[in-house]
Amino acid sequence: MTVDITTKYLGLDLTNPLVASASPLTGKLSTLVQLEEAGAAAVVLPSLFEEQIEHDSWAVHDLYEYGSAISPEAFGGYVPEMDGYNTGPDHYLELLEKAKDNLTIPVIASLNGMSPGGWTKYAKTIEESGADALELNVYRVATDINMTGSEIEAGYIQLVQDLKETIDIPLAVKISPYFSSLASMCRRLVEAGADGLVLFNRFYQPDINLDELKVKPDIVLSSPVNLRLPLRWTAILRGRVDASLAASSGVHTGEDVVKLLLAGSDVTQMASALLKYGPSHLATVLFEMESWFSEREYTSVEQGRGSLSQVSAGDPEAFERTNYMRSLVTYSSRY
Ligand SMILES: Cc1cc2nc3c(=O)[nH]c(=O)nc-3n(C[C@H](O)[C@H](O)[C@H](O)COP(=O)(O)O)c2cc1C
């Protein structure tokens, strides 16, 4: 049985709900083409960083090197080289234009920043270079002990408002789950103009090398267990915020995609699994997802979308505290 897997995300018509999220694989034309061939319905380019826009890349490089030289713990450089990922605004626009010229699927650009300021105006240049939408990744590690949560949240809202005033293409906001009141924060981001929410960004978490007694910069790929966080929050937000929902973190298989769609995602994004197994893994995930719906005689993905969200599920407490208590009782009864 043929299942209609077409999907709408940020007002864009997509052939299916699988998006390749920002990663080194979306930073090169050759792998972008492979992702499209494997069936990606859209791609998100790696982020261009606020720091890269504010200064030219050499000035930023010198500043970071200076900082690392005066800090013995950080000697050796705690800011990773951007060479090979993306070297700055000019290179970024080139990649975007090449992607637009060579792909038929929507290309979503990404900006990574946290402070209000002139850098947000660069979003217009990105729009003029052909991006179909923009993803804002607000990557903020709140280390200032004098700054309150409300002040930080106000900064997020301001950023979204500034970008919405700057561009006409749709804006998705990629956030972390670390807010005191995540549901309320999501509502406020949407009221500030976000057309979509990407749940969630995974924060880079440094490790310590005990042999060298150094802080070790390291990116750890996700595993399927990381799916549980976006799964819960997608289900809670579905039908409660007037915005597209994209799930990111821990999507590795077709079944992961199905779960997120039933919870209420419009699209699912993948980075780690594609880095681990290669761009062609996307075709496998797409096949598994489609087969699941087809075997159960769904006529479309839309038919199942959100059927297990909190507002639709027969057991709304499944996503809340009560279910935690229930789970503990069930688990403990084995001992
Ligand atoms: C090596 C690597 C580079 C990434 N670069 C970006 C980036 O430039 N911008 C961004 O928003 N997210 C970036 N991400 C985050 C991914 O897009 C994704 O949100 C996250 O890894 C969780 O999804 P996953 O479990 O499928 O990996 C990166 C992730 C990895 C592993």
The ligand as an SDF file (V2000), in Angstrom:
LIG
                    3D

 31 33  0  0  0  0  0  0  0  0999 V2000
   30.0980   17.0600   14.4300 C   0  0  0  0  0  0  0  0  0  0  0  0
   28.8160   17.8280   14.6420 C   0  0  0  0  0  0  0  0  0  0  0  0
   28.7130   19.1290   14.1590 C   0  0  0  0  0  0  0  0  0  0  0  0
   27.5240   19.8610   14.3740 C   0  0  0  0  0  0  0  0  0  0  0  0
   27.4200   21.1440   13.9080 N   0  0  0  0  0  0  0  0  0  0  0  0
   26.2780   21.8380   14.1270 C   0  0  0  0  0  0  0  0  0  0  0  0
   26.1500   23.1700   13.6460 C   0  0  0  0  0  0  0  0  0  0  0  0
   27.0140   23.7200   12.9870 O   0  0  0  0  0  0  0  0  0  0  0  0
   24.9840   23.8150   13.9180 N   0  0  0  0  0  0  0  0  0  0  0  0
   23.9710   23.2480   14.6170 C   0  0  0  0  0  0  0  0  0  0  0  0
   22.9170   23.8670   14.8250 O   0  0  0  0  0  0  0  0  0  0  0  0
   24.0710   21.9800   15.0810 N   0  0  0  0  0  0  0  0  0  0  0  0
   25.2040   21.2860   14.8560 C   0  0  0  0  0  0  0  0  0  0  0  0
   25.3060   20.0040   15.3180 N   0  0  0  0  0  0  0  0  0  0  0  0
   24.1820   19.4320   16.0730 C   0  0  0  0  0  0  0  0  0  0  0  0
   23.3180   18.5360   15.1730 C   0  0  0  0  0  0  0  0  0  0  0  0
   22.7570   19.2560   14.1020 O   0  0  0  0  0  0  0  0  0  0  0  0
   22.1860   17.8790   15.9800 C   0  0  0  0  0  0  0  0  0  0  0  0
   21.2670   18.8540   16.4010 O   0  0  0  0  0  0  0  0  0  0  0  0
   22.6800   17.1240   17.2070 C   0  0  0  0  0  0  0  0  0  0  0  0
   23.8710   16.4250   16.9300 O   0  0  0  0  0  0  0  0  0  0  0  0
   21.6370   16.1440   17.6910 C   0  0  0  0  0  0  0  0  0  0  0  0
   21.2050   15.2830   16.6790 O   0  0  0  0  0  0  0  0  0  0  0  0
   21.8060   13.7930   16.4490 P   0  0  0  0  0  0  0  0  0  0  0  0
   21.4610   13.0040   17.6290 O   0  0  0  0  0  0  0  0  0  0  0  0
   21.1330   13.3230   15.1910 O   0  0  0  0  0  0  0  0  0  0  0  0
   23.2830   13.9590   16.2700 O   0  0  0  0  0  0  0  0  0  0  0  0
   26.4560   19.2650   15.0890 C   0  0  0  0  0  0  0  0  0  0  0  0
   26.5790   17.9470   15.5410 C   0  0  0  0  0  0  0  0  0  0  0  0
   27.7270   17.2190   15.3220 C   0  0  0  0  0  0  0  0  0  0  0  0
   27.8160   15.8120   15.8290 C   0  0  0  0  0  0  0  0  0  0  0  0
  1  2  1  0
  2  3  1  0
  2 30  2  0
  3  4  2  0
  4  5  1  0
  4 28  1  0
  5  6  2  0
  6  7  1  0
  6 13  1  0
  7  8  2  0
  7  9  1  0
  9 10  1  0
 10 11  2  0
 10 12  1  0
 12 13  2  0
 13 14  1  0
 14 15  1  0
 14 28  1  0
 15 16  1  0
 16 17  1  0
 16 18  1  0
 18 19  1  0
 18 20  1  0
 20 21  1  0
 20 22  1  0
 22 23  1  0
 23 24  1  0
 24 25  2  0
 24 26  1  0
 24 27  1  0
 28 29  2  0
 29 30  1  0
 30 31  1  0
M  END
$$$$
